[in-house]
Amino acid sequence: MATPQESNAPTDAPAAEAVMSEERSDIVREISLEEFTPSGTLAVTGAYFLLLLVLYALMYFVEFAGNGPSIIN
Amino acid sequence: MHIHRFEKIWIGLSLFLIAVCTGIVIYGFVALDLKVPGIADSGTIDPMNLAETEFAQPGVRKVGENEYEVYMVARQFLFLPGTGRPLTLPAGAEVTFHVTSPDVLHGIHVSGTNLNTMVIPGQVATFKTVFPEARTYGMICHEYCGPAHHTMEGLIEIVPPSEFDETTLLTSR
C-alpha cells in the first residue's frame, strides 16, 4: 500500500530510491525472501488443488465414463 | 533467477495437474476403450446421389455372429431409420453406425449416452458401440438444420437378443 510519502514522491528515479530506502517507522522486523513463509496461502492453494483433482476425476470417471454406452471404436 | 521454494511447489503442482489430466484422458482412451467418432476410410460420397451408395437402403445389416451395421440417413427433419419406426437392435451386440446426410449439416446424439457425432453431407460418420441392456433410447439432432430442427428425433429400441427379429434385416449389397 502506498504511503502518503510515496504517493507524493517525484517520479524521477534517484528521488524515488531515496524514499524507498528511508527507514519506515511501521516496520517491526525485516525478513529475507526465503524467510517469508505464507503457509495459509499454501494451505488454501493446496486445498483448491486437491478439489480440482477430485472433481476432475469425478467428472471424467462418473459423469463421462459412467454414462455408457460409449463409442468403443 | 531466484525462485522462492513455495513458488517452486506451485509450479510443480501445476505441471503435475496437467500431467494427471492428460494421463486420465489417455487411460480412458486405452484402458476404458472410450473412443471418438471417425469418418469412413472409403473417403467422401456424393450427397446428391445416395442411391449409388450403401445408403440407398438405410437400415440394419448383419455382418458377423453378433455384429451389426446400421446405415442411417439424417435428413431434414428425420432419421432413417429411427424416426416414425424405431431402429431396433439386439442387446449386447457390436453395432457399427454409418451416418450421412444428403442435405445439410446434422448431428446425432443418443440421449443419456456418450454416443454423439456430427453428420456432414458427403462424409460418413462412423462409430461402433455395444448397447448392454434392453431399453429404449431417444436420439436427437444437435446441429441446427432448419426451421423444424427441434422436431428432428428418433428412437432406438434395444431388445433382448432372443426377441430380435432378424427378418427386418437388410440383405448385404
gemmi code that builds the backbone of each chain (N, CA, C; Angstrom):
import gemmi

chains = {
    "A": [
        ("MET", (0.854, -1.206, 0.000), (0.000, 0.000, 0.000), (0.878, 1.240, 0.000)),
        ("ALA", (0.549, 2.222, -0.811), (1.389, 3.415, -0.930), (1.158, 4.319, 0.263)),
        ("THR", (2.240, 4.748, 0.880), (2.126, 5.712, 1.968), (2.007, 7.096, 1.358)),
        ("PRO", (1.542, 8.084, 2.138), (1.441, 9.444, 1.603), (2.789, 9.925, 1.085)),
        ("GLN", (3.868, 9.510, 1.810), (5.210, 9.901, 1.382), (5.485, 9.441, -0.044)),
        ("GLU", (5.132, 8.124, -0.278), (5.423, 7.548, -1.597), (4.598, 8.202, -2.695)),
        ("SER", (3.324, 8.373, -2.398), (2.463, 8.893, -3.462), (2.801, 10.346, -3.798)),
        ("ASN", (3.398, 11.040, -2.825), (3.771, 12.422, -3.120), (5.173, 12.535, -3.719)),
        ("ALA", (5.897, 11.395, -3.726), (7.278, 11.448, -4.186), (7.347, 11.757, -5.665)),
        ("PRO", (8.347, 12.527, -6.089), (8.516, 12.803, -7.508), (8.870, 11.511, -8.233)),
        ("THR", (8.577, 11.405, -9.496), (8.722, 10.152, -10.230), (10.143, 9.910, -10.719)),
        ("ASP", (11.029, 10.895, -10.643), (12.383, 10.627, -11.148), (13.092, 9.634, -10.232)),
        ("ALA", (13.950, 8.778, -10.814), (14.483, 7.607, -10.125), (15.283, 7.903, -8.855)),
        ("PRO", (16.228, 8.779, -8.850), (17.032, 8.965, -7.621), (16.179, 9.368, -6.432)),
        ("ALA", (15.198, 10.216, -6.653), (14.345, 10.669, -5.551), (13.495, 9.512, -5.029)),
        ("ALA", (12.976, 8.684, -5.941), (12.149, 7.545, -5.550), (12.958, 6.561, -4.725)),
        ("GLU", (14.185, 6.335, -5.128), (15.075, 5.428, -4.413), (15.298, 5.921, -2.993)),
        ("ALA", (15.472, 7.213, -2.880), (15.698, 7.812, -1.573), (14.524, 7.543, -0.641)),
        ("VAL", (13.310, 7.649, -1.193), (12.104, 7.401, -0.397), (12.048, 5.939, 0.038)),
        ("MET", (12.366, 4.988, -0.917), (12.298, 3.571, -0.614), (13.276, 3.185, 0.490)),
        ("SER", (14.467, 3.745, 0.468), (15.482, 3.340, 1.436), (15.304, 4.046, 2.780)),
        ("GLU", (14.462, 5.008, 2.771), (14.220, 5.743, 4.018), (13.619, 4.798, 5.058)),
        ("GLU", (14.108, 4.826, 6.232), (13.627, 3.892, 7.249), (12.186, 4.208, 7.627)),
        ("ARG", (11.361, 3.141, 7.559), (9.938, 3.381, 7.865), (9.669, 2.991, 9.305)),
        ("SER", (8.890, 3.750, 9.975), (8.680, 3.534, 11.402), (7.761, 2.343, 11.669)),
        ("ASP", (6.876, 1.946, 10.646), (5.918, 0.876, 10.912), (6.502, -0.518, 10.640)),
        ("ILE", (7.745, -0.632, 10.216), (8.351, -1.946, 10.005), (8.845, -2.473, 11.342)),
        ("VAL", (8.297, -3.680, 11.727), (8.663, -4.247, 13.018), (9.935, -5.078, 12.876)),
        ("ARG", (9.929, -5.931, 11.815), (11.083, -6.811, 11.623), (11.269, -7.031, 10.129)),
        ("GLU", (12.459, -6.938, 9.653), (12.717, -7.185, 8.228), (13.152, -8.623, 8.052)),
        ("ILE", (12.560, -9.324, 7.032), (12.975, -10.710, 6.792), (13.382, -10.834, 5.326)),
        ("SER", (14.170, -11.860, 5.026), (14.574, -12.089, 3.637), (13.432, -12.810, 2.910)),
        ("LEU", (13.584, -12.954, 1.605), (12.548, -13.616, 0.805), (12.340, -15.057, 1.264)),
        ("GLU", (13.439, -15.757, 1.575), (13.326, -17.166, 1.967), (12.637, -17.331, 3.313)),
        ("GLU", (12.778, -16.314, 4.163), (12.150, -16.421, 5.488), (10.640, -16.177, 5.417)),
        ("PHE", (10.203, -15.591, 4.315), (8.768, -15.310, 4.152), (8.047, -16.611, 3.820)),
        ("THR", (7.178, -17.099, 4.730), (6.501, -18.390, 4.505), (4.991, -18.211, 4.610)),
        ("PRO", (4.326, -17.943, 3.475), (2.868, -17.774, 3.508), (2.153, -19.115, 3.601)),
        ("SER", (2.200, -19.739, 4.776), (1.627, -21.087, 4.937), (0.124, -21.101, 4.694)),
        ("GLY", (-0.573, -20.061, 5.094), (-2.018, -20.005, 4.867), (-2.341, -20.043, 3.387)),
        ("THR", (-1.592, -19.269, 2.604), (-1.801, -19.243, 1.149), (-1.517, -20.620, 0.563)),
        ("LEU", (-0.453, -21.246, 1.065), (-0.113, -22.584, 0.571), (-1.233, -23.568, 0.901)),
        ("ALA", (-1.788, -23.448, 2.099), (-2.856, -24.362, 2.514), (-4.097, -24.165, 1.628)),
        ("VAL", (-4.464, -22.921, 1.384), (-5.648, -22.645, 0.555), (-5.422, -23.131, -0.869)),
        ("THR", (-4.225, -22.836, -1.413), (-3.919, -23.279, -2.775), (-3.919, -24.802, -2.845)),
        ("GLY", (-3.352, -25.438, -1.815), (-3.308, -26.894, -1.784), (-4.701, -27.501, -1.735)),
        ("ALA", (-5.568, -26.904, -0.912), (-6.938, -27.424, -0.805), (-7.653, -27.277, -2.147)),
        ("TYR", (-7.452, -26.130, -2.794), (-8.091, -25.888, -4.100), (-7.567, -26.888, -5.129)),
        ("PHE", (-6.254, -27.168, -5.046), (-5.626, -28.117, -5.962), (-6.229, -29.509, -5.786)),
        ("LEU", (-6.366, -29.943, -4.532), (-6.966, -31.254, -4.262), (-8.401, -31.314, -4.782)),
        ("LEU", (-9.141, -30.223, -4.556), (-10.526, -30.155, -5.016), (-10.592, -30.313, -6.541)),
        ("LEU", (-9.664, -29.627, -7.237), (-9.616, -29.723, -8.695), (-9.398, -31.165, -9.139)),
        ("LEU", (-8.433, -31.830, -8.493), (-8.122, -33.210, -8.863), (-9.321, -34.121, -8.638)),
        ("VAL", (-9.937, -34.000, -7.468), (-11.073, -34.869, -7.128), (-12.242, -34.607, -8.086)),
        ("LEU", (-12.549, -33.340, -8.337), (-13.692, -33.026, -9.204), (-13.424, -33.437, -10.652)),
        ("TYR", (-12.179, -33.305, -11.078), (-11.856, -33.723, -12.445), (-12.051, -35.228, -12.580)),
        ("ALA", (-11.539, -35.979, -11.588), (-11.685, -37.434, -11.621), (-13.169, -37.826, -11.578)),
        ("LEU", (-13.944, -37.165, -10.721), (-15.392, -37.436, -10.646), (-16.053, -37.180, -11.990)),
        ("MET", (-15.746, -36.023, -12.580), (-16.372, -35.658, -13.856), (-16.031, -36.683, -14.917)),
        ("TYR", (-14.756, -37.082, -14.974), (-14.346, -37.995, -16.033), (-14.881, -39.401, -15.813)),
        ("PHE", (-14.647, -39.956, -14.609), (-14.967, -41.367, -14.391), (-16.444, -41.603, -14.094)),
        ("VAL", (-17.118, -40.666, -13.461), (-18.520, -40.889, -13.114), (-19.439, -40.305, -14.197)),
        ("GLU", (-19.257, -39.023, -14.486), (-20.211, -38.389, -15.399), (-19.959, -38.734, -16.855)),
        ("PHE", (-18.697, -38.937, -17.233), (-18.410, -39.272, -18.629), (-18.317, -40.776, -18.840)),
        ("ALA", (-17.342, -41.421, -18.192), (-17.136, -42.851, -18.434), (-18.321, -43.682, -17.939)),
        ("GLY", (-19.029, -43.201, -16.929), (-20.157, -43.949, -16.402), (-21.449, -43.723, -17.167)),
        ("ASN", (-21.366, -42.916, -18.225), (-22.558, -42.525, -18.965), (-22.727, -43.378, -20.215)),
        ("GLY", (-22.420, -44.700, -20.099), (-22.457, -45.562, -21.277), (-23.855, -45.759, -21.815)),
        ("PRO", (-24.009, -46.375, -22.969), (-22.941, -46.883, -23.830), (-22.096, -45.770, -24.454)),
        ("SER", (-20.834, -46.113, -24.695), (-19.911, -45.151, -25.279), (-19.421, -45.655, -26.634)),
        ("ILE", (-18.765, -44.778, -27.336), (-18.149, -45.151, -28.611), (-16.902, -45.964, -28.298)),
        ("ILE", (-16.829, -47.190, -28.827), (-15.680, -48.033, -28.499), (-14.728, -48.166, -29.668)),
        ("ASN", (-15.076, -47.662, -30.818), (-14.157, -47.720, -31.953), (-14.572, -46.739, -33.035)),
    ],
    "B": [
        ("MET", (18.051, -16.909, -11.778), (16.869, -16.301, -11.160), (16.513, -17.048, -9.868)),
        ("HIS", (16.300, -16.305, -8.823), (15.955, -16.946, -7.561), (14.431, -17.145, -7.478)),
        ("ILE", (14.036, -18.356, -7.220), (12.606, -18.651, -7.063), (12.359, -19.130, -5.637)),
        ("HIS", (11.408, -18.545, -4.994), (11.037, -18.919, -3.631), (10.558, -20.364, -3.615)),
        ("ARG", (10.833, -21.093, -2.543), (10.515, -22.532, -2.525), (9.008, -22.785, -2.617)),
        ("PHE", (8.185, -21.889, -2.093), (6.732, -22.078, -2.235), (6.318, -21.955, -3.697)),
        ("GLU", (6.969, -21.022, -4.380), (6.647, -20.875, -5.811), (7.059, -22.115, -6.581)),
        ("LYS", (8.174, -22.723, -6.162), (8.601, -23.974, -6.824), (7.533, -25.047, -6.617)),
        ("ILE", (6.965, -25.097, -5.413), (5.901, -26.080, -5.141), (4.711, -25.819, -6.068)),
        ("TRP", (4.304, -24.541, -6.174), (3.132, -24.226, -7.004), (3.368, -24.545, -8.468)),
        ("ILE", (4.589, -24.242, -8.950), (4.910, -24.555, -10.351), (4.862, -26.068, -10.555)),
        ("GLY", (5.441, -26.798, -9.588), (5.446, -28.258, -9.680), (4.038, -28.837, -9.691)),
        ("LEU", (3.174, -28.334, -8.798), (1.790, -28.829, -8.737), (1.037, -28.532, -10.031)),
        ("SER", (1.280, -27.356, -10.621), (0.595, -27.008, -11.876), (0.976, -27.994, -12.974)),
        ("LEU", (2.270, -28.308, -13.063), (2.712, -29.255, -14.085), (2.136, -30.646, -13.795)),
        ("PHE", (2.081, -31.017, -12.509), (1.526, -32.302, -12.107), (0.048, -32.398, -12.516)),
        ("LEU", (-0.692, -31.292, -12.332), (-2.118, -31.278, -12.684), (-2.312, -31.529, -14.185)),
        ("ILE", (-1.491, -30.868, -14.992), (-1.583, -31.072, -16.446), (-1.285, -32.529, -16.784)),
        ("ALA", (-0.253, -33.079, -16.115), (0.114, -34.469, -16.383), (-1.025, -35.415, -15.983)),
        ("VAL", (-1.666, -35.156, -14.840), (-2.756, -36.023, -14.375), (-3.942, -35.956, -15.346)),
        ("CYS", (-4.342, -34.752, -15.750), (-5.488, -34.611, -16.660), (-5.209, -35.317, -17.979)),
        ("THR", (-4.000, -35.118, -18.522), (-3.641, -35.780, -19.771), (-3.608, -37.294, -19.573)),
        ("GLY", (-3.041, -37.723, -18.436), (-2.941, -39.145, -18.153), (-4.312, -39.806, -18.061)),
        ("ILE", (-5.267, -39.142, -17.431), (-6.615, -39.706, -17.289), (-7.262, -39.883, -18.664)),
        ("VAL", (-7.088, -38.887, -19.542), (-7.681, -38.988, -20.881), (-7.044, -40.141, -21.650)),
        ("ILE", (-5.717, -40.280, -21.544), (-5.039, -41.383, -22.246), (-5.489, -42.722, -21.654)),
        ("TYR", (-5.607, -42.793, -20.324), (-6.073, -44.014, -19.669), (-7.476, -44.373, -20.175)),
        ("GLY", (-8.364, -43.380, -20.269), (-9.715, -43.627, -20.770), (-9.697, -44.160, -22.193)),
        ("PHE", (-8.822, -43.600, -23.008), (-8.760, -43.986, -24.421), (-8.238, -45.417, -24.559)),
        ("VAL", (-7.193, -45.750, -23.772), (-6.527, -47.042, -23.932), (-7.202, -48.127, -23.087)),
        ("ALA", (-7.388, -47.860, -21.782), (-7.855, -48.911, -20.886), (-9.379, -49.012, -20.845)),
        ("LEU", (-10.075, -47.890, -20.855), (-11.542, -47.946, -20.768), (-12.192, -48.002, -22.147)),
        ("ASP", (-11.382, -47.938, -23.205), (-11.897, -48.046, -24.562), (-12.911, -46.944, -24.897)),
        ("LEU", (-12.642, -45.744, -24.470), (-13.536, -44.630, -24.789), (-12.977, -43.919, -26.010)),
        ("LYS", (-13.580, -44.178, -27.160), (-13.039, -43.632, -28.401), (-13.908, -42.469, -28.892)),
        ("VAL", (-13.462, -41.869, -29.974), (-14.215, -40.753, -30.559), (-14.720, -41.167, -31.939)),
        ("PRO", (-15.823, -40.551, -32.415), (-16.322, -40.949, -33.735), (-15.314, -40.605, -34.826)),
        ("GLY", (-15.337, -41.408, -35.879), (-14.428, -41.150, -37.000), (-15.199, -41.009, -38.288)),
        ("ILE", (-14.480, -40.853, -39.376), (-15.139, -40.867, -40.680), (-14.655, -42.087, -41.437)),
        ("ALA", (-15.498, -42.572, -42.347), (-15.201, -43.813, -43.045), (-13.909, -43.681, -43.843)),
        ("ASP", (-13.147, -44.799, -43.884), (-11.894, -44.791, -44.625), (-12.118, -44.653, -46.125)),
        ("SER", (-13.326, -44.995, -46.574), (-13.580, -45.015, -48.013), (-13.670, -43.615, -48.613)),
        ("GLY", (-13.448, -42.600, -47.817), (-13.455, -41.245, -48.353), (-14.846, -40.653, -48.402)),
        ("THR", (-15.032, -39.669, -49.254), (-16.318, -38.979, -49.300), (-17.260, -39.643, -50.296)),
        ("ILE", (-18.546, -39.361, -50.139), (-19.533, -39.844, -51.100), (-20.277, -38.639, -51.655)),
        ("ASP", (-21.023, -38.854, -52.727), (-21.771, -37.751, -53.334), (-23.113, -37.604, -52.621)),
        ("PRO", (-23.294, -36.549, -51.847), (-24.534, -36.438, -51.067), (-25.777, -36.270, -51.942)),
        ("MET", (-25.601, -35.829, -53.194), (-26.748, -35.637, -54.089), (-27.188, -36.967, -54.692)),
        ("ASN", (-26.376, -37.983, -54.479), (-26.644, -39.232, -55.179), (-26.439, -40.425, -54.254)),
        ("LEU", (-27.179, -40.426, -53.131), (-27.022, -41.514, -52.170), (-27.518, -42.841, -52.728)),
        ("ALA", (-28.331, -42.803, -53.787), (-28.878, -44.025, -54.366), (-27.769, -44.925, -54.893)),
        ("GLU", (-26.611, -44.326, -55.160), (-25.489, -45.110, -55.686), (-24.658, -45.739, -54.575)),
        ("THR", (-25.030, -45.477, -53.334), (-24.200, -45.929, -52.205), (-24.967, -46.922, -51.335)),
        ("GLU", (-24.317, -47.360, -50.242), (-24.990, -48.271, -49.300), (-26.195, -47.589, -48.653)),
        ("PHE", (-26.250, -46.283, -48.737), (-27.338, -45.539, -48.087), (-28.607, -45.514, -48.936)),
        ("ALA", (-28.566, -46.178, -50.111), (-29.771, -46.273, -50.930), (-30.865, -46.969, -50.129)),
        ("GLN", (-30.444, -47.941, -49.320), (-31.393, -48.705, -48.491), (-30.938, -48.584, -47.043)),
        ("PRO", (-31.353, -47.531, -46.353), (-30.908, -47.385, -44.965), (-31.535, -48.484, -44.102)),
        ("GLY", (-30.784, -48.944, -43.108), (-31.304, -49.986, -42.230), (-30.173, -50.749, -41.582)),
        ("VAL", (-30.529, -51.922, -41.048), (-29.563, -52.721, -40.287), (-29.138, -53.928, -41.111)),
        ("ARG", (-27.838, -54.174, -41.136), (-27.333, -55.370, -41.799), (-26.538, -56.181, -40.784)),
        ("LYS", (-26.635, -57.515, -40.913), (-25.850, -58.384, -40.028), (-24.536, -58.677, -40.738)),
        ("VAL", (-23.429, -58.425, -40.069), (-22.139, -58.644, -40.725), (-21.307, -59.720, -40.028)),
        ("GLY", (-21.755, -60.187, -38.865), (-20.996, -61.220, -38.162), (-21.908, -61.933, -37.187)),
        ("GLU", (-21.343, -62.843, -36.411), (-22.125, -63.640, -35.473), (-22.959, -62.738, -34.556)),
        ("ASN", (-22.319, -61.749, -34.001), (-23.038, -60.848, -33.095), (-22.689, -59.393, -33.443)),
        ("GLU", (-22.536, -59.162, -34.763), (-22.140, -57.831, -35.227), (-23.126, -57.315, -36.258)),
        ("TYR", (-23.484, -56.064, -36.079), (-24.451, -55.456, -36.994), (-23.930, -54.114, -37.482)),
        ("GLU", (-24.375, -53.726, -38.668), (-24.047, -52.404, -39.178), (-25.341, -51.651, -39.431)),
        ("VAL", (-25.366, -50.409, -39.018), (-26.541, -49.574, -39.256), (-26.165, -48.515, -40.281)),
        ("TYR", (-26.876, -48.485, -41.383), (-26.704, -47.393, -42.340), (-27.854, -46.430, -42.135)),
        ("MET", (-27.539, -45.251, -41.687), (-28.583, -44.298, -41.325), (-28.410, -43.001, -42.117)),
        ("VAL", (-29.539, -42.490, -42.604), (-29.535, -41.206, -43.297), (-30.207, -40.189, -42.377)),
        ("ALA", (-29.516, -39.089, -42.114), (-30.116, -37.987, -41.362), (-30.455, -36.902, -42.375)),
        ("ARG", (-31.723, -36.608, -42.497), (-32.135, -35.575, -43.445), (-33.148, -34.669, -42.777)),
        ("GLN", (-33.416, -33.512, -43.393), (-34.406, -32.592, -42.843), (-35.767, -33.289, -42.854)),
        ("PHE", (-36.432, -33.594, -41.801), (-36.060, -33.485, -40.415), (-36.313, -34.824, -39.751)),
        ("LEU", (-35.600, -35.831, -40.233), (-35.807, -37.170, -39.682), (-34.554, -38.019, -39.776)),
        ("PHE", (-34.545, -39.071, -38.967), (-33.504, -40.097, -39.053), (-34.127, -41.316, -39.719)),
        ("LEU", (-33.419, -41.863, -40.691), (-33.933, -43.019, -41.405), (-32.888, -44.126, -41.317)),
        ("PRO", (-33.092, -45.188, -40.557), (-34.250, -45.489, -39.705), (-34.148, -44.782, -38.348)),
        ("GLY", (-35.281, -44.735, -37.652), (-35.275, -44.139, -36.318), (-36.499, -43.281, -36.084)),
        ("THR", (-36.818, -42.405, -37.029), (-37.993, -41.559, -36.877), (-39.201, -42.298, -37.464)),
        ("GLY", (-40.329, -42.209, -36.802), (-41.526, -42.911, -37.275), (-41.536, -44.314, -36.720)),
        ("ARG", (-40.613, -45.147, -37.220), (-40.488, -46.502, -36.665), (-39.137, -46.601, -35.983)),
        ("PRO", (-39.091, -47.121, -34.758), (-37.800, -47.156, -34.054), (-36.783, -48.048, -34.761)),
        ("LEU", (-35.528, -47.681, -34.586), (-34.428, -48.534, -35.037), (-34.279, -49.629, -33.988)),
        ("THR", (-34.444, -50.884, -34.387), (-34.411, -51.985, -33.421), (-33.099, -52.747, -33.530)),
        ("LEU", (-32.475, -52.975, -32.379), (-31.191, -53.673, -32.349), (-31.177, -54.620, -31.156)),
        ("PRO", (-30.385, -55.707, -31.250), (-30.308, -56.632, -30.110), (-29.330, -56.124, -29.054)),
        ("ALA", (-29.621, -56.422, -27.801), (-28.726, -56.026, -26.705), (-27.446, -56.858, -26.774)),
        ("GLY", (-26.351, -56.261, -26.387), (-25.092, -56.980, -26.281), (-24.339, -57.169, -27.582)),
        ("ALA", (-24.917, -56.737, -28.705), (-24.242, -56.926, -29.991), (-23.336, -55.734, -30.293)),
        ("GLU", (-22.300, -55.992, -31.074), (-21.447, -54.894, -31.529), (-22.127, -54.227, -32.719)),
        ("VAL", (-22.402, -52.957, -32.584), (-23.132, -52.255, -33.637), (-22.270, -51.118, -34.178)),
        ("THR", (-22.096, -51.109, -35.485), (-21.356, -50.018, -36.109), (-22.343, -49.120, -36.852)),
        ("PHE", (-22.356, -47.877, -36.486), (-23.229, -46.911, -37.157), (-22.461, -46.226, -38.282)),
        ("HIS", (-23.125, -46.107, -39.434), (-22.611, -45.262, -40.508), (-23.714, -44.248, -40.783)),
        ("VAL", (-23.418, -43.000, -40.619), (-24.464, -41.986, -40.766), (-24.001, -40.935, -41.765)),
        ("THR", (-24.900, -40.557, -42.658), (-24.577, -39.472, -43.584), (-25.809, -38.615, -43.817)),
        ("SER", (-25.605, -37.517, -44.514), (-26.703, -36.582, -44.764), (-26.719, -36.201, -46.239)),
        ("PRO", (-27.909, -36.170, -46.842), (-27.982, -35.744, -48.241), (-28.204, -34.240, -48.396)),
        ("ASP", (-28.529, -33.552, -47.300), (-28.862, -32.126, -47.474), (-27.934, -31.182, -46.706)),
        ("VAL", (-28.184, -31.028, -45.422), (-27.408, -30.041, -44.661), (-26.723, -30.732, -43.479)),
        ("LEU", (-25.973, -29.938, -42.734), (-25.292, -30.448, -41.542), (-26.319, -30.892, -40.493)),
        ("HIS", (-26.155, -32.110, -39.984), (-26.979, -32.596, -38.879), (-26.063, -33.105, -37.776)),
        ("GLY", (-26.672, -33.529, -36.694), (-25.922, -34.179, -35.631), (-26.778, -35.297, -35.106)),
        ("ILE", (-26.158, -36.258, -34.446), (-26.954, -37.301, -33.799), (-26.423, -37.478, -32.392)),
        ("HIS", (-27.341, -37.393, -31.455), (-26.972, -37.623, -30.061), (-27.978, -38.602, -29.476)),
        ("VAL", (-27.468, -39.732, -29.001), (-28.343, -40.702, -28.346), (-28.433, -40.272, -26.885)),
        ("SER", (-29.605, -39.831, -26.522), (-29.807, -39.168, -25.231), (-29.416, -40.055, -24.052)),
        ("GLY", (-28.704, -39.485, -23.092), (-28.304, -40.208, -21.895), (-27.107, -41.109, -22.092)),
        ("THR", (-26.433, -41.001, -23.258), (-25.246, -41.815, -23.519), (-24.137, -40.915, -24.056)),
        ("ASN", (-22.983, -41.529, -24.303), (-21.884, -40.774, -24.906), (-21.872, -40.898, -26.430)),
        ("LEU", (-22.926, -41.449, -27.001), (-22.968, -41.609, -28.459), (-23.389, -40.288, -29.077)),
        ("ASN", (-22.503, -39.735, -29.859), (-22.702, -38.365, -30.300), (-21.756, -38.094, -31.445)),
        ("THR", (-22.279, -37.652, -32.583), (-21.384, -37.272, -33.674), (-22.059, -36.247, -34.573)),
        ("MET", (-21.261, -35.533, -35.311), (-21.803, -34.641, -36.338), (-22.055, -35.464, -37.586)),
        ("VAL", (-23.013, -35.033, -38.399), (-23.301, -35.711, -39.660), (-23.140, -34.682, -40.772)),
        ("ILE", (-22.129, -34.878, -41.590), (-21.760, -33.877, -42.588), (-22.082, -34.414, -43.981)),
        ("PRO", (-22.807, -33.645, -44.804), (-23.106, -34.111, -46.160), (-21.818, -34.482, -46.898)),
        ("GLY", (-21.814, -35.655, -47.523), (-20.628, -36.081, -48.267), (-19.663, -36.913, -47.455)),
        ("GLN", (-19.793, -36.864, -46.140), (-18.921, -37.685, -45.303), (-19.760, -38.719, -44.555)),
        ("VAL", (-19.132, -39.838, -44.220), (-19.836, -40.888, -43.498), (-19.271, -40.944, -42.075)),
        ("ALA", (-20.066, -40.488, -41.125), (-19.651, -40.557, -39.712), (-19.804, -42.000, -39.253)),
        ("THR", (-18.779, -42.531, -38.619), (-18.772, -43.940, -38.252), (-18.378, -44.110, -36.796)),
        ("PHE", (-19.144, -44.912, -36.070), (-18.737, -45.260, -34.706), (-19.313, -46.604, -34.319)),
        ("LYS", (-18.592, -47.281, -33.437), (-19.020, -48.616, -33.008), (-19.388, -48.550, -31.530)),
        ("THR", (-20.411, -49.310, -31.136), (-20.799, -49.341, -29.726), (-21.468, -50.666, -29.403)),
        ("VAL", (-21.727, -50.858, -28.123), (-22.488, -52.019, -27.657), (-23.561, -51.491, -26.718)),
        ("PHE", (-24.815, -51.841, -26.982), (-25.894, -51.493, -26.055), (-26.067, -52.680, -25.104)),
        ("PRO", (-25.687, -52.554, -23.844), (-25.653, -53.727, -22.969), (-27.026, -54.214, -22.515)),
        ("GLU", (-28.023, -53.321, -22.436), (-29.300, -53.764, -21.862), (-30.458, -53.399, -22.788)),
        ("ALA", (-31.548, -54.157, -22.607), (-32.732, -53.911, -23.418), (-33.488, -52.709, -22.854)),
        ("ARG", (-33.546, -51.653, -23.631), (-34.315, -50.468, -23.242), (-34.435, -49.561, -24.463)),
        ("THR", (-35.178, -48.509, -24.323), (-35.375, -47.613, -25.454), (-34.598, -46.319, -25.237)),
        ("TYR", (-33.887, -45.914, -26.264), (-33.135, -44.661, -26.209), (-33.754, -43.671, -27.190)),
        ("GLY", (-33.744, -42.419, -26.796), (-34.152, -41.380, -27.728), (-32.932, -40.825, -28.418)),
        ("MET", (-33.099, -40.360, -29.652), (-31.968, -39.664, -30.286), (-32.470, -38.361, -30.899)),
        ("ILE", (-31.600, -37.395, -30.872), (-31.984, -36.073, -31.381), (-30.893, -35.534, -32.288)),
        ("CYS", (-31.308, -34.565, -33.106), (-30.350, -33.843, -33.941), (-29.842, -32.666, -33.110)),
        ("HIS", (-28.520, -32.539, -33.003), (-27.993, -31.459, -32.159), (-27.209, -30.407, -32.943)),
        ("GLU", (-27.392, -30.397, -34.276), (-26.812, -29.301, -35.059), (-27.986, -28.641, -35.781)),
        ("TYR", (-28.113, -27.324, -35.621), (-29.272, -26.652, -36.215), (-29.324, -26.941, -37.711)),
        ("CYS", (-30.459, -27.483, -38.167), (-30.519, -27.929, -39.563), (-31.691, -27.315, -40.314)),
        ("GLY", (-32.400, -26.382, -39.717), (-33.515, -25.760, -40.430), (-34.674, -25.476, -39.497)),
        ("PRO", (-35.772, -24.939, -40.051), (-36.871, -24.475, -39.193), (-37.497, -25.546, -38.309)),
        ("ALA", (-37.468, -26.816, -38.732), (-38.074, -27.860, -37.895), (-37.019, -28.706, -37.191)),
        ("HIS", (-35.849, -28.131, -37.030), (-34.746, -28.843, -36.343), (-35.181, -29.417, -35.000)),
        ("HIS", (-35.974, -28.624, -34.258), (-36.355, -29.057, -32.914), (-37.282, -30.263, -32.915)),
        ("THR", (-37.832, -30.616, -34.075), (-38.711, -31.798, -34.130), (-37.961, -33.033, -34.607)),
        ("MET", (-36.693, -32.859, -34.949), (-35.943, -33.978, -35.530), (-35.483, -34.917, -34.428)),
        ("GLU", (-36.144, -36.050, -34.338), (-35.820, -37.005, -33.275), (-36.146, -38.406, -33.742)),
        ("GLY", (-35.680, -39.371, -32.994), (-35.954, -40.761, -33.342), (-35.805, -41.642, -32.114)),
        ("LEU", (-36.039, -42.916, -32.311), (-35.952, -43.868, -31.198), (-35.059, -45.041, -31.589)),
        ("ILE", (-34.297, -45.524, -30.629), (-33.554, -46.772, -30.792), (-34.101, -47.732, -29.758)),
        ("GLU", (-34.599, -48.857, -30.239), (-35.186, -49.828, -29.324), (-34.238, -51.009, -29.217)),
        ("ILE", (-33.714, -51.223, -28.032), (-32.821, -52.355, -27.814), (-33.646, -53.480, -27.196)),
        ("VAL", (-33.657, -54.620, -27.873), (-34.463, -55.758, -27.403), (-33.523, -56.893, -27.000)),
        ("PRO", (-33.979, -57.804, -26.127), (-33.148, -58.963, -25.803), (-32.841, -59.753, -27.087)),
        ("PRO", (-31.639, -60.314, -27.187), (-31.253, -61.000, -28.427), (-32.283, -62.040, -28.882)),
        ("SER", (-32.939, -62.722, -27.913), (-33.905, -63.770, -28.286), (-35.143, -63.180, -28.954)),
        ("GLU", (-35.417, -61.918, -28.676), (-36.622, -61.307, -29.257), (-36.319, -60.514, -30.528)),
        ("PHE", (-35.061, -60.491, -30.920), (-34.693, -59.692, -32.083), (-35.152, -60.385, -33.354)),
        ("ASP", (-35.906, -59.670, -34.144), (-36.496, -60.221, -35.363), (-35.545, -60.005, -36.533)),
        ("GLU", (-34.856, -61.087, -36.924), (-33.857, -60.931, -37.978), (-34.473, -60.750, -39.355)),
        ("THR", (-35.764, -60.942, -39.473), (-36.375, -60.769, -40.792), (-36.442, -59.291, -41.180)),
        ("THR", (-36.220, -58.412, -40.197), (-36.240, -56.987, -40.530), (-34.893, -56.525, -41.091)),
        ("LEU", (-33.906, -57.444, -41.059), (-32.577, -57.046, -41.517), (-32.550, -56.887, -43.029)),
        ("LEU", (-31.679, -56.015, -43.487), (-31.472, -55.871, -44.922), (-30.460, -56.914, -45.349)),
        ("THR", (-30.548, -57.345, -46.585), (-29.524, -58.252, -47.089), (-28.346, -57.410, -47.549)),
        ("SER", (-27.179, -57.989, -47.446), (-25.984, -57.233, -47.840), (-25.999, -56.966, -49.338)),
        ("ARG", (-25.481, -55.815, -49.697), (-25.408, -55.468, -51.119), (-24.279, -56.233, -51.781)),
    ],
}
model = gemmi.Model(1)
for chain_id, residues in chains.items():
    chain = gemmi.Chain(chain_id)
    for i, (resn, *xyz) in enumerate(residues, 1):
        res = gemmi.Residue()
        res.name, res.seqid = resn, gemmi.SeqId(i, " ")
        for name, pos in zip(("N", "CA", "C"), xyz):
            atom = gemmi.Atom()
            atom.name, atom.element = name, gemmi.Element(name[0])
            atom.pos, atom.b_iso = gemmi.Position(*pos), 0.0
            res.add_atom(atom)
        chain.add_residue(res)
    model.add_chain(chain)
structure = gemmi.Structure()
structure.add_model(model)
structure.setup_entities()
